[in-house]
Amino acid sequence: MGSNIKITNELEEYINNHSYKLNPIQREIIKYNKTLGEKKKMQISLSQCHLLHLIIKLYNPKKILEIGTFTGLSTLTMGLAMNNDSNLIAIDKNKQTSEIAKNFFVKANLESKINLLIKNASDGLDELLKSKEVFDLVFIDADKENYINYFEKSLKMLKKSGIIITDNVLWYGDVIDKNKNDKLTIKIREFNSHIDKDNRVENIILPIGDGLSICRKL
Ligand SMILES: C[S@@+](CC[C@H](N)C(=O)[O-])C[C@H]1O[C@@H](n2cnc3c(N)ncnc32)[C@H](O)[C@@H]1O
């Protein structure tokens, strides 16, 4: 089996310095998030920004759904990469961070392309299901307890060959630590097993950021 290199902070910095350059508003969000202390770690990593950008450019999804927006970094990353005729629906229950995210979308001239629903994700997904929405790509990055619920509802609205990308599936590496059996670690393990056994999709897990699952509907 081939071995992987360990990504140190210095190497991560090198990678970021030699990858596509973030848009000024993406950089502004990252700067703002740094003022939030511990909460900053909610945002996706820079390598995840690069990968999301590439996937959107290559795959050209017309309809994107995001579950878990926070201050908008992942949303804006996808919004900036998508074509003019594409649009994105995002869901987050936090009013305060959603208002901040919306301001960044306005600054990036993307407010007409991004519709941020401020509500509980499960309710939001039920409404989208009811209105028979169809998506090409879904990005899940909200409460881990509900990942299977979000995955199941999203899969119903996903086109054939559509993609569901889910963040935090390696959970700081704790998924393989037998001594870690807290509620969230167990939930993430259950999510990974759920997808692994699901013959409606094919899945790969990439060790980028906190681990990204990329799942294609068959
Ligand atoms: C990890 S953060 C998302 C980070 C974001 N993708 C980014 O790149 O900055 C998780 C978000 O999920 C939201 N969230 C948690 N539980 C939720 C729920 N039940 N319904 C809707 N949003 C929820 C939180 O308010 C938080 O903003």
The ligand as an ORCA input file, in Angstrom:
! r2SCAN-3c Opt
* xyz 0 1
  C     -19.465     23.800     10.462
  S     -20.562     25.145     10.328
  C     -20.662     25.389      8.578
  C     -19.415     26.005      8.014
  C     -19.532     26.536      6.613
  N     -19.795     25.477      5.665
  C     -18.286     27.327      6.233
  O     -17.578     26.938      5.313
  O     -18.028     28.339      6.878
  C     -22.085     24.425     10.716
  C     -23.304     25.310     10.550
  O     -24.448     24.472     10.662
  C     -25.475     25.219     11.266
  N     -26.421     24.281     11.857
  C     -26.230     23.439     12.908
  N     -27.343     22.727     13.153
  C     -28.266     23.115     12.247
  C     -29.623     22.746     11.994
  N     -30.235     21.821     12.706
  N     -30.256     23.363     10.980
  C     -29.643     24.313     10.224
  N     -28.373     24.696     10.432
  C     -27.681     24.104     11.418
  C     -24.776     26.093     12.291
  O     -25.582     27.219     12.579
  C     -23.449     26.401     11.590
  O     -23.503     27.662     10.973
*
